[in-house]
Amino acid sequence: MGMPGFGTPKYVDTIKPLIQLTDDGLFVLDTRYFEFESPNDLPYRPKLLELLGAAREPESPFRIATPGVEPAAGSIEVVSQHYADIAASVQKATEEAILHVVRHAVGKTGIRDVCIAGGVGLNSLANGRIQRELGCRLYVHPAAGDSGTALGAALNHYHVQVEKPRAGALTNPYLGAAYGDNEILSALRLHRLDRFLHCPSGETLAKETVDRLVAGKVVGWMQGRFEWGPRALGNRSILANPTLETTQEIVNVRIKFREPFRPFAPSVLVESAHDYFELPELIDASAPENFMLSVANVRPDKRRIIPAVTHVDGTARVQVVRRETNPLYYDLIEAFGRRTGVPVILNTSFNMRGEPMVDKPYDALETFCWNDMDCLVMGNDLIDKEMV
């Protein structure tokens, strides 16, 4: 997701030989190009640079040429396109390797219930292809890296060694710490903030927040227990109006301070998900779409309606929201849908580039004060920027 959507996989035939797919359904990496034993700062060797050219400098400008306009040789547009094409090529080669492994496993076992662990499980584009092209029922843990794998090892021991019955699939990722009114008020005092709007009910909170979203304002949203995993799923999120053309640039440039090729995710009510996105017919509560771990096509007739969450290639990394899993976030999206006719909200993680997601109320206030976010909602308290 992100830069690959701007590129063409023109280097895929150059990259494929580095990932040799084997007849037994596995793959072998050419270790002349990759460094795994002592990677230090980089997981590749100089030979990869000889093959693909110099690496992109962090923080360097990125800009894609205007359609129909030929960019000058050596311009930012030409350089950016080169890196976008490399990203698209690496993504395609990675997808082919993942599908090769899954296809072989399904063919050997006849089982189409697939579970993927490890950081590669966060590759949402590949996950979408597994579902669409292989017809698999897919499960990816919301913390698909080392922490999720560790849980799997513990559960395996519990079931195989201790001989206890299997637990049901994880459907609720909100397992972190929660903070009540006392912690929120303490953080407000530390920031010397005594002006804020206290909403006596969830209904009032949703209305006040929707008022601001409809007006094009960007809202920091901190509620309940924080999410386990790298995706913001509606408890430590920055929210905005997906129907406005300007929203994506505002959030990228003014709020997140990140590159323009990075897309934003739509949070959509589960009952409306198929109206806006081309998703599997049955989305159970443990499917990747619940954890923002699968990319789907935005339906062509809806792309102009939700431009801020539609990537340049017409896709979106969808999060379906269920009332039983996150009732407050569900009610907020439902209220936005009643007001606008669109039960979708732009959702991105509550942090600035290079920083972790906020945890405590104090962290949320620090981030809110340091960027151009318009509004912050913590618990039942709402702070507009002019109150700071």
Phi, psi and omega per residue, in radians:
M1 nan 2.749 3.118
G2 1.610 -2.156 -3.052
M3 -0.975 -0.687 3.134
P4 -0.956 -0.533 -3.134
G5 -1.142 -0.383 3.125
F6 -1.532 -0.226 -2.991
G7 -1.896 3.005 3.038
T8 -2.002 2.339 -3.095
P9 -1.303 1.008 -3.045
K10 -1.319 -0.274 -3.137
Y11 -1.809 0.212 -3.034
V12 -1.113 -0.617 3.112
D13 -1.215 -0.408 3.064
T14 -1.329 -0.635 -3.058
I15 -1.474 -0.580 -3.050
K16 -0.950 -0.712 -3.139
P17 -1.078 -0.317 3.129
L18 -1.353 -0.269 3.134
I19 -2.170 1.539 -3.042
Q20 -1.442 2.025 3.124
L21 -1.411 2.285 -3.058
T22 -1.842 2.793 -3.055
D23 -1.163 -0.331 -3.125
D24 -1.548 0.220 3.079
G25 1.495 0.205 3.120
L26 -1.972 -2.906 3.111
F27 -2.618 2.778 3.134
V28 -2.248 2.211 3.099
L29 -1.524 2.459 3.055
D30 -1.376 1.802 -3.013
T31 -1.294 -0.003 3.005
R32 -1.228 -0.333 -3.069
Y33 -1.858 -0.313 -3.043
F34 -2.120 2.628 -3.105
E35 -2.149 1.944 -3.128
F36 -2.038 -0.424 -3.056
E37 -1.267 -0.746 3.110
S38 -2.530 1.256 -2.986
P39 -1.233 -0.296 -3.073
N40 0.880 -2.017 -3.098
D41 -1.600 -0.394 -3.004
L42 -2.240 2.380 -3.141
P43 -1.562 0.264 3.131
Y44 -2.299 2.903 -3.094
R45 -1.875 2.911 -3.131
P46 -0.964 -0.476 -3.124
K47 -1.080 -0.541 3.097
L48 -1.187 -0.633 3.093
L49 -1.174 -0.599 3.078
E50 -1.109 -0.564 -3.096
L51 -1.396 -0.748 -2.990
L52 -1.939 -0.169 -3.099
G53 1.683 3.109 -3.078
A54 -1.097 2.590 3.111
A55 -1.258 2.682 3.078
R56 -1.209 2.338 3.103
E57 -1.244 2.276 3.080
P58 -0.984 2.488 3.133
E59 1.244 0.048 -3.132
S60 -1.245 2.690 -3.094
P61 -1.077 2.607 3.078
F62 -2.395 2.166 -3.139
R63 -2.672 2.235 3.125
I64 -1.609 2.470 -3.101
A65 -1.104 2.588 3.044
T66 -1.176 2.299 3.127
P67 -0.924 2.341 3.129
G68 1.506 -0.090 3.133
V69 -1.939 2.133 -3.132
E70 -1.392 2.040 -3.127
P71 -1.295 2.680 3.124
A72 -1.234 2.587 3.130
A73 -1.019 2.332 3.119
G74 1.358 0.074 -3.117
S75 -1.283 2.931 3.084
I76 -0.991 -0.684 -3.128
E77 -1.079 -0.750 -3.133
V78 -1.170 -0.779 3.129
V79 -1.113 -0.764 3.132
S80 -1.073 -0.729 -3.140
Q81 -1.107 -0.649 3.109
H82 -1.035 -0.814 -3.128
Y83 -1.248 -0.588 3.072
A84 -1.125 -0.667 3.117
D85 -1.180 -0.666 3.074
I86 -1.123 -0.780 3.134
A87 -1.054 -0.763 3.127
A88 -1.111 -0.638 -3.127
S89 -1.230 -0.759 3.093
V90 -1.103 -0.722 3.126
Q91 -1.069 -0.803 -3.112
K92 -1.128 -0.747 3.120
A93 -1.113 -0.675 3.102
T94 -1.135 -0.780 3.111
E95 -1.019 -0.756 -3.114
E96 -1.113 -0.650 3.106
A97 -1.163 -0.763 3.140
I98 -1.116 -0.808 3.137
L99 -1.120 -0.606 3.087
H100 -1.042 -0.813 -3.134
V101 -1.132 -0.836 -3.092
V102 -1.169 -0.751 -3.131
R103 -1.028 -0.759 -3.133
H104 -1.150 -0.751 -3.131
A105 -1.110 -0.727 3.126
V106 -1.143 -0.743 3.138
G107 -1.136 -0.627 -3.107
K108 -1.298 -0.635 -3.038
T109 -1.782 -0.413 -3.027
G110 1.334 0.107 -3.110
I111 -1.693 2.232 3.126
R112 -1.887 0.149 2.972
D113 -1.542 1.944 -2.980
V114 -2.055 2.362 3.041
C115 -2.119 2.277 3.121
I116 -2.039 2.314 3.108
A117 -2.115 2.918 -3.123
G118 1.598 2.906 -3.075
G119 -1.046 -0.482 -3.132
V120 -1.141 -0.312 3.070
G121 -1.126 -0.278 3.085
L122 -1.423 -0.022 3.117
N123 -1.350 1.597 -2.983
S124 -1.168 -0.567 3.111
L125 -1.118 -0.776 3.114
A126 -1.126 -0.693 3.132
N127 -1.058 -0.717 3.112
G128 -1.094 -0.679 3.137
R129 -1.200 -0.662 3.097
I130 -1.013 -0.754 -3.132
Q131 -1.204 -0.812 -3.051
R132 -1.273 -0.832 -2.958
E133 -1.549 -0.518 -3.115
L134 -1.823 -0.103 3.111
G135 1.103 0.584 -3.075
C136 -1.587 2.580 2.930
R137 -1.578 1.935 -2.904
L138 -1.878 2.421 2.981
Y139 -2.186 2.231 3.035
V140 -2.258 2.188 3.138
H141 -1.092 2.428 -3.110
P142 -1.079 -0.420 2.988
A143 -1.925 1.314 -2.917
A144 -1.335 -0.025 3.114
G145 -1.479 -2.521 -3.036
D146 -1.098 -0.631 -3.086
S147 -1.180 -0.717 3.096
G148 -1.190 -0.658 3.110
T149 -1.127 -0.660 3.104
A150 -1.084 -0.698 3.083
L151 -1.088 -0.731 3.116
G152 -1.052 -0.701 3.106
A153 -1.100 -0.724 3.129
A154 -1.152 -0.732 3.129
L155 -1.160 -0.652 3.097
N156 -1.095 -0.762 3.097
H157 -1.082 -0.750 -3.120
Y158 -1.049 -0.701 -3.086
H159 -1.443 -0.796 -3.014
V160 -1.455 -0.817 -3.059
Q161 -1.474 -0.791 -3.114
V162 -1.469 -0.240 3.092
E163 1.074 0.707 3.052
K164 -1.661 2.708 -3.136
P165 -1.142 2.628 3.124
R166 -1.071 2.494 3.020
A167 -1.419 2.773 3.048
G168 -1.234 2.867 3.139
A169 -1.115 2.571 3.083
L170 -1.201 2.166 3.111
T171 -2.098 -0.182 -3.107
N172 -2.115 1.856 -3.107
P173 -1.513 0.028 -3.046
Y174 -1.544 1.399 -3.011
L175 -2.062 0.047 -3.121
G176 -1.455 -2.952 -3.114
A177 -1.297 2.628 3.031
A178 -2.069 2.725 -3.101
Y179 -2.290 2.327 -3.080
G180 -1.628 -2.957 -3.080
D181 -1.051 -0.647 -3.096
N182 -1.127 -0.743 3.125
E183 -1.168 -0.659 3.134
I184 -1.157 -0.794 3.130
L185 -1.113 -0.657 3.108
S186 -1.098 -0.739 3.117
A187 -1.136 -0.692 3.106
L188 -1.092 -0.703 3.122
R189 -1.152 -0.714 3.126
L190 -1.055 -0.555 3.099
H191 -1.595 0.100 3.134
R192 0.986 0.726 3.112
L193 -1.862 1.967 3.106
D194 -2.038 0.073 3.079
R195 -1.913 1.995 3.069
F196 -2.802 2.828 -3.137
L197 -1.769 2.087 3.094
H198 -1.676 2.132 -3.110
C199 -1.709 2.139 -3.028
P200 -1.288 -0.254 -3.094
S201 -2.541 2.825 3.072
G202 -1.092 -0.587 3.126
E203 -1.127 -0.764 3.104
T204 -1.149 -0.715 3.129
L205 -1.058 -0.795 3.128
A206 -1.085 -0.749 -3.126
K207 -1.085 -0.826 -3.117
E208 -1.111 -0.688 3.140
T209 -1.192 -0.760 3.123
V210 -1.098 -0.679 3.073
D211 -0.907 -0.745 -3.086
R212 -1.329 -0.676 3.100
L213 -1.113 -0.770 3.136
V214 -1.081 -0.588 3.129
A215 -1.350 0.027 3.109
G216 1.545 0.199 -3.135
K217 -1.460 2.683 3.134
V218 -1.771 2.280 -2.963
V219 -2.097 2.207 2.921
G220 -1.431 2.352 -2.972
W221 -2.280 1.932 -3.129
M222 -2.174 1.982 -3.048
Q223 -2.484 2.461 2.947
G224 0.986 -2.630 -3.128
R225 -1.369 2.456 -3.126
F226 -1.382 2.808 -3.007
E227 -1.301 2.555 2.988
W228 -1.609 2.093 -3.118
G229 2.070 3.065 -3.029
P230 -1.457 -0.141 -3.100
R231 -1.651 2.365 2.995
A232 -1.412 2.120 -3.012
L233 -2.094 0.516 3.013
G234 1.828 0.098 3.029
N235 -2.025 -0.431 3.018
R236 -2.322 1.237 -2.970
S237 -2.218 2.717 2.871
I238 -1.838 2.214 -3.019
L239 -2.032 2.603 3.108
A240 -2.727 3.007 -3.089
N241 -1.425 2.044 -3.088
P242 -1.369 -0.156 -3.040
T243 -1.535 -0.130 -3.077
L244 -1.712 2.310 -3.126
E245 -1.047 -0.579 -3.021
T246 -1.454 -0.191 -2.993
T247 -1.054 -0.796 -3.049
Q248 -1.046 -0.803 -3.138
E249 -1.158 -0.700 -3.136
I250 -1.053 -0.832 -3.092
V251 -1.204 -0.701 -3.138
N252 -1.150 -0.817 -2.989
V253 -1.481 -0.816 -3.017
R254 -1.543 -0.515 -2.987
I255 -1.831 -0.914 -3.029
K256 -1.599 -0.341 -3.109
F257 0.948 0.893 -3.089
R258 -2.293 3.040 -3.049
E259 -1.143 2.616 -3.073
P260 -1.241 -0.226 -3.121
F261 -1.426 -0.111 -3.104
R262 -1.455 2.135 -3.095
P263 -1.518 3.014 3.090
F264 -2.045 2.719 -3.070
A265 -1.700 2.590 2.988
P266 -1.645 2.316 2.906
S267 -1.709 2.202 -3.038
V268 -2.321 2.494 3.057
L269 -1.050 2.391 -3.065
V270 -1.011 -0.607 -3.128
E271 -1.185 -0.375 -3.094
S272 -1.860 -0.041 -2.998
A273 -1.010 -0.748 -3.097
H274 -1.260 -0.315 3.097
D275 -1.242 -0.467 -3.049
Y276 -1.927 -0.429 -3.016
F277 -2.333 2.592 3.098
E278 -1.502 1.632 -3.019
L279 -2.053 2.832 3.022
P280 -0.960 2.588 -3.069
E281 -1.045 -0.729 -3.099
L282 -1.903 2.003 3.090
I283 -1.948 1.732 3.110
D284 -1.465 3.047 -2.971
A285 -1.260 -0.108 3.101
S286 -1.946 0.107 -3.123
A287 -1.210 2.731 -3.103
P288 -0.975 -0.542 -3.102
E289 -1.108 -0.403 3.095
N290 -1.238 -0.382 -3.059
F291 -2.012 0.276 3.127
M292 1.056 0.772 -3.046
L293 -2.121 0.364 3.093
S294 -2.565 2.445 3.120
V295 -1.743 2.343 3.121
A296 -2.267 2.803 3.038
N297 -1.302 2.382 2.956
V298 -1.347 2.317 -3.137
R299 -1.016 2.341 -3.030
P300 -0.902 -0.650 -3.103
D301 -1.343 -0.096 -3.132
K302 -1.865 -0.158 -3.047
R303 -1.119 -0.636 3.118
R304 -1.331 -0.306 -3.134
I305 -1.436 -0.607 -3.139
I306 -2.170 1.075 -3.050
P307 -1.127 -0.511 -3.040
A308 -1.260 -0.286 3.117
V309 -2.035 0.158 3.086
T310 -1.760 2.058 -3.110
H311 -1.249 2.943 -3.080
V312 -1.061 -0.420 3.134
D313 -1.654 0.203 3.078
G314 1.418 0.288 -3.110
T315 -1.956 3.014 3.054
A316 -2.690 2.545 3.048
R317 -1.606 1.713 -2.887
V318 -1.463 2.504 2.892
Q319 -2.109 2.027 3.031
V320 -1.540 2.464 -3.035
V321 -2.072 2.267 -3.129
R322 -1.973 2.469 -3.140
R323 -1.088 -0.671 -3.067
E324 -1.207 -0.379 -3.137
T325 -1.599 -0.735 -3.107
N326 -2.521 1.378 -3.011
P327 -1.060 -0.677 -3.103
L328 -1.188 -0.778 3.127
Y329 -1.144 -0.701 3.083
Y330 -1.023 -0.826 -3.110
D331 -1.114 -0.600 3.102
L332 -1.136 -0.815 -3.140
I333 -1.143 -0.680 3.109
E334 -1.086 -0.736 3.118
A335 -1.136 -0.688 3.078
F336 -1.109 -0.694 3.116
G337 -1.127 -0.691 3.112
R338 -1.104 -0.653 -3.095
R339 -1.304 -0.698 -2.974
T340 -1.895 -0.290 -3.006
G341 1.453 0.059 -3.094
V342 -2.199 1.807 -3.106
P343 -1.442 0.918 -3.090
V344 -2.393 2.437 3.075
I345 -2.267 2.450 3.014
L346 -1.238 2.295 -3.080
N347 -2.313 2.211 3.003
T348 -2.433 2.869 -3.022
S349 -1.188 2.528 -3.104
F350 -1.433 1.439 3.084
N351 -2.918 2.902 2.952
M352 -1.749 2.813 -3.073
R353 -0.971 2.336 3.103
G354 1.509 -0.062 3.132
E355 -2.002 2.686 3.076
P356 -1.242 2.862 3.036
M357 -1.061 2.547 3.120
V358 -1.120 2.643 3.106
D359 -2.069 -1.199 -3.029
K360 -1.499 2.811 3.068
P361 -0.954 -0.681 3.134
Y362 -1.056 -0.728 3.119
D363 -1.076 -0.728 -3.132
A364 -1.094 -0.726 3.126
L365 -1.171 -0.670 3.091
E366 -1.036 -0.861 -3.139
T367 -1.113 -0.745 3.139
F368 -1.045 -0.735 -3.089
C369 -1.292 -0.421 -3.038
W370 -1.594 -0.183 3.109
N371 -2.258 -3.001 -3.004
D372 -1.662 0.433 3.024
M373 -1.004 2.480 -3.052
D374 -1.521 -0.491 -2.964
C375 -2.671 2.581 3.082
L376 -2.253 2.284 3.083
V377 -2.063 2.083 3.079
M378 -2.221 2.068 -3.052
G379 1.011 -2.241 3.133
N380 -1.712 0.198 -3.101
D381 -1.859 2.366 -3.108
L382 -2.145 2.252 -3.136
I383 -2.110 2.061 2.997
D384 -1.460 2.647 -3.050
K385 -1.046 -0.574 -3.131
E386 -1.225 -0.205 3.064
M387 -1.397 -0.269 -3.073
V388 -1.439 nan nan
